[in-house]
Amino acid sequence: MCQFRPSEWETIRDAMDIDTKRICTSLIATGMRYAELQRFRENPDWLDGKFIYLHPSQDAAIEEAKKVKFF
């Protein structure tokens, strides 16, 4: 994991083209992963004005089903 100071982030962001800047800013502002952002873009009804409701992907559901609880 990498953390930037605000001034470092601004320097990096200023060097990006407009599309990359928009994507990176969205990822940082929402905390989403890139795949989640792509699914959200395809499903704008997940935003109700206040909250973003992310539905787990099929792969995530399969991985969750594979987990075994140990006591």
C-alpha positions in Angstrom: 0.0 0.0 0.0 1.3 3.4 -0.8 0.2 6.7 0.9 0.8 10.1 -0.5 0.8 13.5 1.1 -1.7 15.9 -0.4 1.0 17.8 -2.2 2.4 14.6 -3.7 -1.0 13.5 -4.8 -1.6 16.9 -6.5 1.7 16.6 -8.3 0.9 13.1 -9.6 -2.7 14.1 -10.5 -1.5 17.2 -12.4 0.6 14.9 -14.6 -2.4 12.7 -15.6 -4.6 13.1 -18.6 -8.2 14.1 -17.9 -9.7 10.6 -18.2 -7.1 9.0 -15.9 -7.4 11.9 -13.5 -11.2 11.4 -13.3 -10.9 7.7 -12.7 -8.2 8.0 -10.0 -10.0 10.8 -8.2 -13.2 8.7 -8.2 -11.4 5.7 -6.8 -9.8 7.7 -4.0 -12.9 9.6 -3.2 -15.1 6.5 -2.9 -12.6 3.9 -1.8 -13.8 1.6 -4.5 -11.6 -0.8 -6.3 -11.4 -0.4 -10.1 -13.7 -3.4 -10.8 -16.3 -2.0 -8.4 -16.1 1.4 -10.1 -16.6 -0.3 -13.5 -19.7 -2.2 -12.2 -21.1 1.0 -10.6 -20.7 2.9 -13.9 -22.7 0.1 -15.6 -25.4 0.3 -12.9 -26.2 3.9 -12.0 -29.3 2.8 -10.2 -27.1 1.7 -7.3 -26.8 5.3 -6.2 -29.9 6.6 -4.5 -28.6 10.2 -3.9 -27.1 9.5 -0.5 -25.6 6.0 -0.6 -23.9 3.7 -3.1 -25.2 0.2 -2.9 -22.6 -2.2 -4.3 -23.9 -5.7 -5.0 -21.2 -8.4 -4.7 -20.0 -9.9 -8.0 -20.7 -13.6 -8.8 -17.0 -14.3 -8.1 -17.2 -12.7 -4.7 -20.3 -14.8 -3.9 -18.5 -18.0 -4.9 -15.4 -17.1 -2.8 -17.6 -16.3 0.2 -19.4 -19.6 -0.1 -16.0 -21.4 -0.1 -15.0 -19.9 3.2 -15.2 -22.2 6.2 -15.7 -20.9 9.7 -13.4 -22.2 12.3 -14.2 -21.9 15.9 
